[in-house]
């Protein structure tokens, strides 16, 4: 059974052969570790496929947001990067006042669904403090801004769905990403989130569900209170962070109810031992796993993780994928 087949069985609680596992490596890690990391990757073809050491361009970066310097997106947000191979942050917000909201027009250019397409887009346009004040005071410009961003996203959904129907069969995954939480709580009260943002995600996701596709949503931060709402919106697989939500909290909210692609603890891996890595992944499978499915595992490899821990992550993923085999 292929990884894709196991993923579909796991999200439908249909007894996959193995727990689906994956690992992604940030460009900054390749830039830092180069051949030493390549040697580790070479030892784990189950995760990365077959390859030869030294064939990779360790300095290759595919996204503008990971290149040092500044770039401007289609909305006019200025992204600044001070570390090659790591993500950028928005340092200039093009809609700083409510008066600016009243004259804002959606971009004519279609840019799809970049990470942060709805909630974070509001923050990128207004700035965190200003948009939080908007959510607190609820001026008419708040709903106006949301409507403009939503309308743009619905247009992107139409474009993408038209392409999907010519390229992919229903029953496959479509991926979205928007970080909805902070380290240990939501930035918004769940009541406000449900009032203003839940309708947006529902409208964006429903056409894909109606067309027969599965919706995968990555979202960093603490989101426990709204995971059931995301399921209501059409999410089939949620990708939450282990540290921000806690394994016990995720088990209580998700187990048997929605498939979790668990983002393993990136805040642990730089500072722990290889045995700690194994213990963490073992605990995750023990608390969230079930022979019927409902669990995938994902590890992100950054430049701050020691090589011995990177190897331990890959070994543990390959080991615990067989937990119910």
C-alpha positions as CSV (number, residue, x, y, z in Angstrom):
1,X,0.0,0.0,0.0
2,X,1.4,3.4,-0.9
3,X,1.7,6.4,1.4
4,X,-1.2,8.2,-0.4
5,X,-3.4,5.1,0.0
6,X,-2.5,4.8,3.7
7,X,-3.3,8.5,4.1
8,X,-6.8,8.1,2.7
9,X,-7.5,5.0,4.7
10,X,-6.3,6.8,7.9
11,X,-8.4,9.9,7.4
12,X,-11.4,7.7,6.8
13,X,-10.6,5.4,9.8
14,X,-10.4,2.4,7.4
15,X,-7.4,0.6,9.0
16,X,-4.3,1.8,7.1
17,X,-1.4,-0.7,6.8
18,X,1.0,1.8,8.4
19,X,0.7,5.2,10.1
20,X,1.4,7.8,7.4
21,X,4.6,9.6,8.3
22,X,6.6,12.4,6.5
23,X,9.4,14.9,7.1
24,X,10.2,18.2,5.5
25,X,13.5,20.0,5.6
26,X,13.7,23.8,5.6
27,X,16.2,25.4,3.1
28,X,18.1,26.8,6.0
29,X,18.9,23.3,7.2
30,X,20.3,22.3,3.8
31,X,22.3,25.5,3.6
32,X,23.8,24.8,7.1
33,X,24.4,21.1,7.0
34,X,24.8,20.3,3.3
35,X,26.5,16.9,2.7
36,X,26.2,15.9,6.3
37,X,22.4,16.2,6.1
38,X,22.4,14.6,2.7
39,X,24.1,11.5,4.1
40,X,21.4,11.1,6.7
41,X,18.6,11.6,4.1
42,X,20.3,9.0,1.9
43,X,19.9,6.4,4.8
44,X,16.2,6.9,4.9
45,X,14.7,6.2,1.4
46,X,11.4,5.2,3.1
47,X,10.9,8.9,3.9
48,X,12.7,10.6,1.0
49,X,12.9,8.1,-1.8
50,X,16.1,6.9,-3.5
51,X,18.9,9.3,-4.4
52,X,22.6,9.9,-4.5
53,X,24.6,12.0,-2.1
54,X,25.9,15.3,-3.7
55,X,23.3,15.6,-6.4
56,X,21.3,18.2,-4.6
57,X,21.8,21.9,-4.8
58,X,22.0,22.8,-1.1
59,X,21.5,26.5,-1.8
60,X,18.4,26.1,-3.9
61,X,15.4,28.1,-2.6
62,X,12.1,27.8,-4.4
63,X,10.1,30.5,-2.6
64,X,10.8,34.3,-2.6
65,X,9.8,34.4,1.1
66,X,12.9,32.3,2.0
67,X,15.4,34.5,0.2
68,X,17.1,37.3,2.1
69,X,15.9,40.7,1.4
70,X,12.4,42.1,0.7
71,X,9.6,41.3,-1.7
72,X,6.1,42.6,-2.2
73,X,3.1,40.3,-2.7
74,X,0.0,41.0,-4.8
75,X,-1.8,42.8,-1.9
76,X,1.1,45.2,-1.4
77,X,2.4,43.6,1.8
78,X,6.2,44.0,2.1
79,X,7.9,40.8,3.3
80,X,11.3,41.1,4.9
81,X,13.8,38.2,5.4
82,X,17.0,38.5,7.5
83,X,17.9,34.7,7.4
84,X,18.4,33.0,4.1
85,X,16.4,29.8,4.0
86,X,13.9,30.8,6.7
87,X,10.5,32.4,6.2
88,X,9.9,36.1,6.0
89,X,7.6,38.3,8.0
90,X,5.5,41.3,6.9
91,X,7.1,44.6,7.9
92,X,4.9,47.0,5.9
93,X,1.1,46.7,6.2
94,X,-0.6,48.4,3.2
95,X,-3.9,49.1,5.0
96,X,-2.9,50.8,8.3
97,X,-6.1,52.8,8.8
98,X,-9.8,52.1,8.7
99,X,-10.0,54.8,6.0
100,X,-7.6,52.7,3.9
101,X,-10.0,49.8,4.2
102,X,-12.8,51.8,2.7
103,X,-10.7,52.3,-0.5
104,X,-9.1,48.8,-0.7
105,X,-9.6,46.8,-3.9
106,X,-8.8,43.1,-4.2
107,X,-5.8,42.3,-6.5
108,X,-6.5,41.5,-10.1
109,X,-3.7,39.0,-10.2
110,X,-4.5,35.4,-9.1
111,X,-2.0,34.1,-6.5
112,X,-3.7,31.0,-5.3
113,X,-3.7,30.1,-1.6
114,X,-0.4,31.0,0.0
115,X,0.2,30.2,3.6
116,X,-1.9,32.7,5.6
117,X,-4.6,33.2,3.0
118,X,-7.5,34.3,5.2
119,X,-6.9,35.1,8.9
120,X,-3.2,36.0,8.5
121,X,-4.0,38.0,5.4
122,X,-6.1,40.3,7.6
123,X,-3.2,40.7,10.0
124,X,-0.7,41.3,7.1
125,X,-2.9,44.0,5.6
126,X,-3.7,45.9,8.8
127,X,-1.0,44.9,11.3
128,X,-1.6,42.7,14.4
129,X,-2.4,45.5,16.8
130,X,-4.8,47.3,14.5
131,X,-6.7,44.2,13.5
132,X,-7.0,43.1,17.1
133,X,-8.5,46.5,17.9
134,X,-10.9,46.0,15.0
135,X,-12.0,42.7,16.3
136,X,-12.5,44.2,19.8
137,X,-14.4,47.3,18.6
138,X,-16.2,45.7,15.6
139,X,-16.3,48.7,13.3
140,X,-18.0,48.3,9.9
141,X,-14.6,48.3,8.3
142,X,-13.8,45.0,9.9
143,X,-16.5,43.1,8.0
144,X,-15.7,45.1,4.9
145,X,-12.1,44.0,5.0
146,X,-13.1,40.4,5.6
147,X,-15.5,40.5,2.7
148,X,-12.8,41.8,0.3
149,X,-10.3,39.1,1.4
150,X,-13.0,36.4,1.3
151,X,-14.1,37.4,-2.2
152,X,-10.6,37.2,-3.5
153,X,-10.2,33.7,-1.9
154,X,-13.5,32.5,-3.4
155,X,-12.1,33.6,-6.8
156,X,-8.9,31.6,-6.2
157,X,-11.0,28.6,-5.2
158,X,-12.9,28.8,-8.5
159,X,-9.7,28.9,-10.5
160,X,-8.0,26.1,-8.5
161,X,-11.1,23.9,-8.6
162,X,-11.4,24.3,-12.4
163,X,-7.7,23.2,-12.7
164,X,-8.1,20.3,-10.3
165,X,-11.0,18.8,-12.3
166,X,-8.7,18.5,-15.3
167,X,-5.7,17.2,-13.4
168,X,-6.8,15.1,-10.4
169,X,-9.5,12.7,-9.6
170,X,-11.9,13.3,-6.7
171,X,-10.9,11.5,-3.5
172,X,-7.5,13.2,-3.3
173,X,-6.2,15.9,-1.0
174,X,-6.2,19.7,-1.3
175,X,-3.9,21.5,1.1
176,X,-4.5,24.8,2.8
177,X,-2.5,26.7,5.5
178,X,-3.4,29.5,7.9
179,X,-2.0,29.9,11.4
180,X,-5.0,30.5,13.7
181,X,-3.4,30.3,17.1
182,X,-0.6,31.6,19.4
183,X,1.7,29.7,21.7
184,X,-1.0,28.8,24.3
185,X,-4.3,30.3,23.2
186,X,-6.2,31.8,20.4
187,X,-5.6,35.5,19.6
188,X,-9.4,35.9,19.3
189,X,-12.1,34.6,21.6
190,X,-13.7,31.5,20.0
191,X,-17.0,33.4,19.9
192,X,-15.4,36.1,17.7
193,X,-13.7,33.6,15.6
194,X,-17.0,31.8,14.9
195,X,-18.7,35.0,14.1
196,X,-16.2,36.4,11.7
197,X,-13.9,33.7,10.4
198,X,-15.8,30.4,10.5
199,X,-18.2,31.5,7.7
200,X,-15.2,32.3,5.6
201,X,-13.4,29.0,5.9
202,X,-16.7,27.2,5.3
203,X,-17.4,29.1,2.1
204,X,-13.9,28.4,0.8
205,X,-13.7,24.7,1.7
206,X,-17.3,23.6,0.8
207,X,-16.8,23.7,-3.0
208,X,-13.8,21.4,-2.8
209,X,-15.8,19.0,-0.5
210,X,-18.8,19.1,-2.8
211,X,-16.5,18.2,-5.7
212,X,-15.3,15.1,-3.9
213,X,-11.9,16.3,-2.6
214,X,-10.5,16.0,0.9
215,X,-9.5,19.2,2.7
216,X,-6.2,19.3,4.6
217,X,-5.5,22.3,6.8
218,X,-2.2,23.2,8.4
219,X,-2.6,25.7,11.2
220,X,0.1,26.6,13.8
221,X,-0.6,27.6,17.3
222,X,-3.1,26.7,20.0
223,X,-6.4,25.8,18.2
224,X,-8.1,23.2,20.5
225,X,-11.3,25.3,21.0
226,X,-12.0,25.6,17.3
227,X,-11.0,22.3,15.9
228,X,-14.6,21.1,15.9
229,X,-15.5,24.3,14.0
230,X,-12.8,23.5,11.4
231,X,-14.4,20.1,10.9
232,X,-17.8,21.8,10.5
233,X,-16.2,23.9,7.8
234,X,-15.1,20.8,5.9
235,X,-11.6,20.0,7.1
236,X,-10.8,16.3,6.9
237,X,-7.2,16.4,8.1
238,X,-6.0,19.0,10.6
239,X,-2.3,19.7,11.0
240,X,-1.8,21.1,14.6
241,X,1.4,21.6,16.6
242,X,2.0,19.1,19.4
243,X,3.6,21.7,21.8
244,X,1.0,24.4,21.4
245,X,-2.0,22.1,21.9
246,X,-0.7,19.3,24.0
247,X,-1.1,15.6,23.2
248,X,-3.8,15.1,25.9
249,X,-5.8,18.0,24.6
250,X,-5.6,16.8,21.0
251,X,-6.6,13.3,22.0
252,X,-9.6,14.7,23.8
253,X,-10.8,16.9,20.9
254,X,-9.7,14.9,17.9
255,X,-9.3,11.2,18.6
256,X,-11.9,9.2,16.7
257,X,-13.4,12.4,15.3
258,X,-11.0,13.9,12.8
259,X,-7.7,12.8,11.4
260,X,-4.6,14.6,12.8
261,X,-1.4,15.1,10.9
262,X,0.6,15.8,14.1
263,X,3.3,18.5,13.7
264,X,5.8,16.9,16.1
265,X,7.5,19.2,18.7
266,X,9.8,21.6,16.9
267,X,10.4,23.4,20.2
268,X,11.7,20.2,21.8
269,X,14.0,18.8,19.0
270,X,16.8,21.5,19.2
271,X,17.4,20.9,22.9
272,X,16.8,17.3,23.7
273,X,18.6,13.9,23.3
274,X,17.9,11.3,20.7
275,X,16.1,9.2,23.4
276,X,13.8,12.2,24.1
277,X,12.9,12.3,20.4
278,X,12.0,8.6,20.5
279,X,10.0,9.0,23.7
280,X,8.1,12.0,22.2
281,X,7.1,10.2,19.0
282,X,6.2,7.0,21.0
283,X,4.0,9.0,23.3
284,X,2.3,10.8,20.4
285,X,1.4,7.5,18.8
286,X,0.3,5.9,22.1
287,X,-2.1,8.8,22.9
288,X,-3.4,9.7,19.5
289,X,-3.1,6.5,17.5
290,X,-5.6,3.8,16.8
291,X,-5.5,0.7,14.5
292,X,-8.5,2.2,12.6
293,X,-6.5,5.3,11.7
294,X,-7.0,9.0,12.4
295,X,-3.3,9.8,12.9
296,X,-0.5,10.9,10.6
297,X,2.9,12.1,11.8
298,X,5.0,15.0,10.4
299,X,8.4,16.4,11.4
300,X,9.8,19.8,10.2
301,X,13.6,19.9,10.2
302,X,15.1,23.3,10.9
303,X,18.6,24.6,11.1
304,X,18.5,24.6,14.9
305,X,18.1,20.8,15.2
306,X,21.4,18.9,15.8
307,X,22.3,16.2,13.2
308,X,22.0,13.4,15.8
309,X,18.5,14.5,16.6
310,X,17.6,14.7,12.9
311,X,18.7,11.1,12.5
312,X,16.7,10.2,15.6
313,X,13.6,11.8,14.2
314,X,13.8,9.8,10.9
315,X,14.5,6.6,12.7
316,X,11.6,7.0,15.1
317,X,9.2,7.9,12.3
318,X,10.2,4.7,10.5
319,X,9.9,2.7,13.7
320,X,6.5,4.0,14.9
321,X,4.8,3.9,11.6
322,X,4.6,0.2,12.1
323,X,3.0,0.6,15.6
324,X,-0.1,-1.3,14.5
325,X,1.3,-3.3,11.7
